[in-house]
Amino acid sequence: DLGEYRHYMLKEIFEQPKAITATLEGRLAQHQVLSCLSGLNPMAVLAQVEEIQIIACGTSYHAGLIGRHWIETYTDIPCHVEVASEYRYRRQPKRKNLLLITISQSGETADTLAALEKVKQSQACLASLTICNVMESSLTRESDLSLMTMAGPEIGVASTKAFTTQLVALQLLLAALIQAQQGETPVSRQLVADLAQLPQLVQQVLALNPVIETLAERFVEKHHALFLGRGEQYPVALEGALKLKEISYIHAEAYPAGELKHGPLALVDSEMPIIAVAPNTALLEKLKSNLEEVRARGGELYVFACKTANLVPNEQMHVLELPPVPDLLAPIVYTIPLQLLAYHVAILKGTDVDKPRNLAKSVTVE
Ligand code: M6R
């Protein structure tokens, strides 16, 4: 039921505060994460983990990239991330006490399932865990542990609420991992405190919808777009580019902003819109100098920036301000305007937003 919305994608974007609340429900106490994993002895398993491998496809892979950033920032556990279609066909060296994490909205993605089967057959992991949105799916059945995202059914082919709830699930998992290995720590407590504010922050950012709708007009005639981010915002840029190409058919690429000089800067001219995500984190100043490189080449910048980032708009740089957010929540919050941008550009271009050409919601064949 679409209710007041024109498309499932828009409905699902606006459902995110509710989907995030549902994913957190019953899982947070005042200072700690409560049990959020189903399966045999999850905390005993997490206590033994020495290495993590994340496998996923598409948007779920982008969630994995952000998860790696968090895991390696807040624990000493090395974490690797790979798309399932590559991982499944490559030799894997044995690793000690490896936790294999699959991430999937549908739980039926063929490559992700095959990669899990391969690891299980070679007994190369301590345990397998899936972050999944469908309870009765192949991935939940085949995995030792499951962490369910409670996004509810996602109909639009372009994944939105599944992605942000996957990120919430990764934070719950990170807090559980820290609790299992070190007990309650300042970081695990901070994670819990930050997560509790998230639905309300997402709600605030959704209020930017009319402004983003107007901004979208500037993209309709474009054939290419470049997305930039640094650190854990680089996968956010990747996700923004995927959304735009998937539903508006505009060719979009994402780069870590520090890579500009190593090639993509050659593409920048007044015809090339560049979208950047700029929360006020430790890398903000670095990003600002990358934006300056773009400005100096005549590129037109659209920056989603923290109010406190002090980015001064000018003829070449449009700045959309977002409220200050804790570092840990920034990737989730900054994804929202990029989803809205892709949606409105696609509407203006008249594409079939919920069912983009050539794509299926669930990729059950290789
Ligand atoms: O169901 P899954 O999360 O395993 O699906 C993975 C990808 O096929 C999916 O995320 C795809 O990239 C989306 N259409 C992106 O919006």
Boltz pocket constraint, residues with backbone or C-beta under 6 A from the ligand:
constraints:
  - pocket:
      binder: B
      contacts: [[A, 57], [A, 58], [A, 59], [A, 60], [A, 103], [A, 104], [A, 105], [A, 106], [A, 107], [A, 108], [A, 109], [A, 112], [A, 157], [A, 158], [A, 159], [A, 160], [A, 242], [A, 246], [A, 360], [A, 361], [A, 362], [A, 363]]
      max_distance: 6.0
